[in-house]
Amino acid sequence: MRLYSLSVLYKGDPKVHLLKAAYDVSTFNFFQRSSVQEFMTFTSQLIVERSELGSRASVKEQEYLCHVYVRNDGLAGVVIADNEYPQRVCFTLLDKVLDEFSRQVSKIDWPSGSPATINYAALDGYLSKFQVRDPRG
């Protein structure tokens, strides 16, 4: 069971943009990592774009499950995990991250923010904390 990506996005009016993201691509071949990360960013944006405000969904994309939560205020979160990772845990993580993000980052910054300008450093920690370690090593 693995988490590969955790991102916070804003579903604005005309388009969706990434505010902050964390990735764990350590299980991929070194030469594939940047393209896998680009795929995850693109997929996250696309899923948020196609989701209604106030909705939650789990979407299968290739061998991944993408869990998306779009709040009524346009703030959205996406977790990309493998097929074995529990859906309930993904949505608990998204609730926690979006609540914390909305308390720490002013709503005024959401429409114009980018990963470079948004000051929110907790995503890597959450991605690591919610990673299920294989007991076999």
DRENVO-50470 format. One record per residue: residue in one letter; residue number from 1; x, y, z of N, C-alpha, C in turn. Coordinates in steps of 0.05 Angstrom, whole numbers, plus 5000, padded with zeros to 4 digits. Atoms other than C-alpha are relative to their C-alpha. Example, Ala and Ser with C-alpha at 12.3 -4.5 7.8 and 13.67 -1.06 7.14 Angstrom:
// DRENVO-50470
PT; A; 1; 5018; 4976; 5000; 5246; 4910; 5156; 5018; 5024; 5000
PT; S; 2; 4984; 4976; 4999; 5273; 4979; 5143; 4985; 5022; 5014
This chain:
// DRENVO-50470
PT; M; 1; 5017; 4976; 5000; 5000; 5000; 5000; 5018; 5025; 5000
PT; R; 2; 4984; 4977; 5003; 5029; 5066; 4978; 4985; 5025; 4993
PT; L; 3; 5010; 4974; 5009; 5014; 5140; 4972; 5022; 5011; 4982
PT; Y; 4; 4981; 4989; 5019; 5048; 5173; 4913; 5000; 5031; 4999
PT; S; 5; 5002; 4971; 5003; 5022; 5244; 4914; 4978; 5011; 5017
PT; L; 6; 5019; 4986; 4984; 4985; 5293; 4958; 5001; 5029; 4990
PT; S; 7; 5000; 4972; 5010; 4964; 5360; 4927; 4976; 5016; 5009
PT; V; 8; 5021; 4981; 4994; 4924; 5421; 4944; 4998; 5018; 4975
PT; L; 9; 5005; 4984; 5024; 4892; 5458; 4885; 4978; 5019; 5005
PT; Y; 10; 5023; 4981; 4999; 4844; 5515; 4873; 4984; 4998; 4975
PT; K; 11; 5017; 5002; 5024; 4785; 5506; 4827; 4988; 5028; 4996
PT; G; 12; 5008; 4972; 5005; 4780; 5576; 4801; 4982; 5002; 4976
PT; D; 13; 5018; 4996; 5024; 4738; 5606; 4747; 5015; 5007; 4976
PT; P; 14; 5005; 5019; 5021; 4767; 5592; 4688; 5014; 4974; 5004
PT; K; 15; 4986; 5026; 4999; 4816; 5539; 4709; 5010; 4992; 5028
PT; V; 16; 4990; 5011; 4975; 4845; 5496; 4763; 5031; 5005; 5001
PT; H; 17; 4971; 4999; 4999; 4915; 5510; 4788; 5010; 4989; 5027
PT; L; 18; 4986; 5013; 4978; 4963; 5476; 4835; 5010; 5021; 5020
PT; L; 19; 4989; 4982; 4980; 4977; 5511; 4901; 5024; 4988; 5014
PT; K; 20; 4978; 5013; 4987; 5022; 5460; 4935; 4998; 4970; 4996
PT; A; 21; 5000; 5029; 5004; 5042; 5387; 4926; 5024; 4987; 5012
PT; A; 22; 4978; 5017; 4991; 5084; 5331; 4954; 4999; 4974; 4985
PT; Y; 23; 4999; 5025; 5015; 5107; 5269; 4917; 5019; 4980; 5013
PT; D; 24; 4981; 5021; 4993; 5138; 5203; 4934; 5003; 4982; 4976
PT; V; 25; 4995; 5015; 5024; 5167; 5175; 4870; 5024; 4982; 5003
PT; S; 26; 4975; 5016; 4994; 5223; 5136; 4904; 4998; 4971; 4990
PT; T; 27; 5002; 5028; 5009; 5195; 5069; 4881; 5002; 4998; 4969
PT; F; 28; 4997; 5001; 5030; 5202; 5089; 4807; 5029; 5002; 4992
PT; N; 29; 4974; 4998; 5012; 5263; 5083; 4764; 5008; 5029; 4999
PT; F; 30; 4990; 4973; 4999; 5307; 5145; 4770; 4992; 5017; 4976
PT; F; 31; 5005; 4985; 5025; 5296; 5164; 4697; 4970; 5005; 4995
PT; Q; 32; 5029; 4997; 5003; 5220; 5158; 4703; 4988; 5020; 5019
PT; R; 33; 5012; 4984; 4978; 5211; 5201; 4765; 4988; 5026; 4991
PT; S; 34; 5011; 4974; 5008; 5202; 5269; 4732; 4975; 4997; 4983
PT; S; 35; 5024; 5004; 5016; 5152; 5243; 4681; 4977; 4989; 5016
PT; V; 36; 5021; 5010; 4982; 5114; 5205; 4734; 4988; 5023; 5016
PT; Q; 37; 5009; 4976; 4984; 5110; 5269; 4776; 4984; 5019; 4983
PT; E; 38; 5016; 4983; 5018; 5086; 5309; 4716; 4973; 4988; 4994
PT; F; 39; 5025; 5014; 5004; 5033; 5256; 4702; 4981; 5004; 5024
PT; M; 40; 5016; 4998; 4976; 5009; 5260; 4774; 4989; 5029; 5004
PT; T; 41; 5009; 4972; 4999; 5006; 5337; 4772; 4977; 5005; 4980
PT; F; 42; 5020; 4997; 5022; 4968; 5336; 4706; 4974; 4986; 5007
PT; T; 43; 5024; 5016; 4993; 4920; 5281; 4729; 4985; 5013; 5023
PT; S; 44; 5013; 4986; 4977; 4906; 5318; 4795; 4984; 5024; 4990
PT; Q; 45; 5014; 4976; 5010; 4888; 5382; 4758; 4976; 4992; 4983
PT; L; 46; 5022; 5009; 5018; 4845; 5345; 4707; 4976; 4990; 5017
PT; I; 47; 5022; 5011; 4983; 4805; 5308; 4761; 4986; 5022; 5015
PT; V; 48; 5013; 4977; 4986; 4792; 5372; 4800; 4983; 5016; 4981
PT; E; 49; 5015; 4985; 5021; 4771; 5407; 4736; 4973; 4986; 4994
PT; R; 50; 5024; 5015; 5007; 4720; 5352; 4722; 4982; 4994; 5024
PT; S; 51; 5016; 5006; 4976; 4694; 5349; 4794; 4983; 5025; 5007
PT; E; 52; 5018; 4978; 4991; 4636; 5391; 4821; 5009; 5011; 5027
PT; L; 53; 4995; 4989; 4974; 4644; 5438; 4880; 4984; 4983; 5020
PT; G; 54; 5014; 5015; 4979; 4626; 5401; 4945; 4999; 4970; 4994
PT; S; 55; 5002; 5029; 5006; 4642; 5332; 4917; 5025; 4985; 5008
PT; R; 56; 4978; 5019; 4995; 4685; 5272; 4934; 4998; 4978; 4980
PT; A; 57; 5001; 5022; 5019; 4705; 5218; 4886; 5026; 4985; 5001
PT; S; 58; 4976; 5016; 5004; 4754; 5162; 4874; 5000; 4991; 4971
PT; V; 59; 4999; 5005; 5028; 4777; 5154; 4802; 5024; 4983; 4994
PT; K; 60; 4978; 5017; 5008; 4819; 5098; 4773; 5013; 5011; 4975
PT; E; 61; 4984; 4990; 5023; 4874; 5122; 4727; 5025; 4982; 4998
PT; Q; 62; 4979; 5021; 5004; 4920; 5067; 4700; 5000; 4983; 5025
PT; E; 63; 5000; 5018; 4977; 4944; 5028; 4761; 4997; 5015; 5026
PT; Y; 64; 5003; 4983; 4976; 4929; 5085; 4810; 4971; 5006; 5006
PT; L; 65; 5026; 4990; 4992; 4869; 5107; 4849; 5004; 5029; 5009
PT; C; 66; 4998; 4972; 4993; 4860; 5182; 4853; 4975; 5008; 5016
PT; H; 67; 5022; 4992; 4982; 4818; 5207; 4911; 5000; 5031; 5000
PT; V; 68; 5003; 4971; 5003; 4792; 5278; 4902; 4978; 5010; 5019
PT; Y; 69; 5020; 4986; 4984; 4755; 5325; 4949; 5001; 5029; 4992
PT; V; 70; 5001; 4971; 5008; 4732; 5393; 4923; 4980; 5013; 5019
PT; R; 71; 5017; 4986; 4981; 4704; 5438; 4977; 4983; 5021; 4985
PT; N; 72; 5018; 4980; 5011; 4648; 5488; 4964; 5014; 5027; 4995
PT; D; 73; 4986; 4975; 5004; 4698; 5545; 4970; 5021; 4999; 4978
PT; G; 74; 4981; 5003; 5023; 4739; 5518; 4911; 5027; 4987; 5007
PT; L; 75; 4976; 5013; 4991; 4796; 5490; 4953; 4997; 4970; 4995
PT; A; 76; 5002; 5029; 5007; 4811; 5419; 4930; 5026; 4985; 5008
PT; G; 77; 4977; 5017; 4993; 4856; 5362; 4950; 4998; 4974; 4984
PT; V; 78; 4999; 5026; 5014; 4879; 5300; 4912; 5022; 4983; 5012
PT; V; 79; 4981; 5020; 4991; 4913; 5238; 4938; 5001; 4979; 4978
PT; I; 80; 4997; 5022; 5020; 4942; 5189; 4887; 5014; 4977; 5015
PT; A; 81; 4990; 5023; 4985; 4952; 5120; 4917; 4998; 4975; 4982
PT; D; 82; 5003; 5025; 5014; 4957; 5048; 4895; 4972; 4990; 5006
PT; N; 83; 5027; 5011; 4998; 4894; 5005; 4890; 4994; 4989; 5028
PT; E; 84; 5004; 5013; 4974; 4905; 4974; 4959; 4996; 5020; 5023
PT; Y; 85; 5001; 4980; 4978; 4907; 5039; 5000; 4971; 5005; 5007
PT; P; 86; 5028; 4997; 4992; 4843; 5047; 5041; 4989; 5028; 4993
PT; Q; 87; 5013; 4975; 5009; 4796; 5100; 5011; 4993; 5018; 5024
PT; R; 88; 5008; 4984; 4976; 4771; 5122; 5080; 5023; 5016; 5011
PT; V; 89; 4976; 4986; 4990; 4842; 5139; 5102; 5007; 5023; 4982
PT; C; 90; 4994; 4978; 5019; 4853; 5180; 5039; 4982; 5024; 5005
PT; F; 91; 5018; 4978; 4996; 4791; 5222; 5051; 5004; 5013; 5028
PT; T; 92; 4993; 4989; 4974; 4809; 5231; 5125; 5024; 5019; 4997
PT; L; 93; 4976; 4984; 5005; 4877; 5257; 5102; 4993; 5025; 4985
PT; L; 94; 5008; 4976; 5015; 4845; 5304; 5052; 4985; 5020; 5017
PT; D; 95; 5015; 4983; 4982; 4797; 5332; 5104; 5020; 5016; 5018
PT; K; 96; 4980; 4988; 4982; 4855; 5345; 5152; 5017; 5021; 4986
PT; V; 97; 4983; 4982; 5015; 4900; 5377; 5100; 4986; 5025; 4991
PT; L; 98; 5015; 4976; 5010; 4847; 5423; 5070; 4992; 5018; 5023
PT; D; 99; 5007; 4983; 4976; 4824; 5446; 5139; 5024; 5016; 5009
PT; E; 100; 4976; 4987; 4990; 4894; 5461; 5161; 5010; 5021; 4979
PT; F; 101; 4991; 4981; 5021; 4913; 5494; 5094; 4983; 5025; 5001
PT; S; 102; 5017; 4977; 5001; 4852; 5539; 5096; 5003; 5018; 5025
PT; R; 103; 4995; 4984; 4976; 4870; 5562; 5167; 5027; 5014; 4997
PT; Q; 104; 4973; 4988; 5002; 4943; 5576; 5149; 5005; 5018; 4976
PT; V; 105; 4996; 4984; 5025; 4938; 5605; 5079; 4975; 5016; 4995
PT; S; 106; 5023; 4982; 5004; 4893; 5665; 5067; 4985; 4994; 4974
PT; K; 107; 5017; 5006; 5023; 4835; 5654; 5020; 5006; 5020; 4976
PT; I; 108; 4994; 4980; 5020; 4857; 5717; 4983; 5023; 4990; 4981
PT; D; 109; 4977; 5010; 5015; 4920; 5680; 4960; 4994; 4976; 4982
PT; W; 110; 5007; 5025; 5015; 4884; 5618; 4931; 4999; 5005; 4970
PT; P; 111; 5003; 4997; 5029; 4865; 5646; 4862; 5026; 5006; 4985
PT; S; 112; 4976; 4993; 5014; 4934; 5672; 4846; 5025; 4985; 5010
PT; G; 113; 4977; 5015; 4988; 4978; 5624; 4887; 5012; 4980; 4982
PT; S; 114; 4986; 5021; 5014; 5029; 5575; 4861; 5018; 4986; 5021
PT; P; 115; 4982; 5014; 4981; 5075; 5524; 4894; 5023; 5018; 5010
PT; A; 116; 4978; 4983; 4992; 5130; 5577; 4895; 4991; 5022; 5019
PT; T; 117; 5008; 4977; 4984; 5088; 5631; 4929; 4984; 4992; 5025
PT; I; 118; 5016; 5008; 4977; 5045; 5591; 4978; 5018; 4989; 5022
PT; N; 119; 4983; 5008; 4978; 5077; 5583; 5046; 4984; 4979; 5017
PT; Y; 120; 5012; 5022; 4986; 5052; 5515; 5071; 5018; 4976; 4997
PT; A; 121; 4979; 5021; 5002; 5103; 5462; 5088; 4992; 4973; 5010
PT; A; 122; 5007; 5025; 4986; 5063; 5405; 5119; 4995; 4976; 4981
PT; L; 123; 5008; 5022; 5018; 5048; 5363; 5056; 5020; 4977; 5001
PT; D; 124; 4980; 5022; 4999; 5114; 5324; 5056; 4998; 4983; 5025
PT; G; 125; 5003; 5014; 4975; 5104; 5307; 5129; 4976; 4982; 5000
PT; Y; 126; 5025; 5017; 5001; 5033; 5282; 5118; 5004; 4976; 4981
PT; L; 127; 4996; 5021; 5019; 5054; 5242; 5057; 5017; 4977; 5013
PT; S; 128; 4983; 5019; 4987; 5108; 5208; 5098; 4985; 4986; 5023
PT; K; 129; 5014; 5011; 4976; 5065; 5199; 5161; 4978; 4980; 4991
PT; F; 130; 5022; 5018; 5009; 5007; 5166; 5122; 5010; 4978; 4982
PT; Q; 131; 4989; 5021; 5017; 5054; 5122; 5081; 4999; 4974; 5016
PT; V; 132; 5001; 5026; 4987; 5043; 5049; 5099; 5026; 4985; 4993
PT; R; 133; 4974; 5014; 5004; 5111; 5016; 5108; 4995; 4970; 4998
PT; D; 134; 5002; 5029; 5005; 5118; 4945; 5083; 5015; 4986; 5023
PT; P; 135; 4987; 5013; 4977; 5132; 4902; 5145; 5021; 4979; 4992
PT; R; 136; 4980; 5019; 5010; 5173; 4854; 5102; 5026; 5014; 4993
PT; G; 137; 4975; 4986; 5006; 5224; 4909; 5091; 5000; 5010; 4973
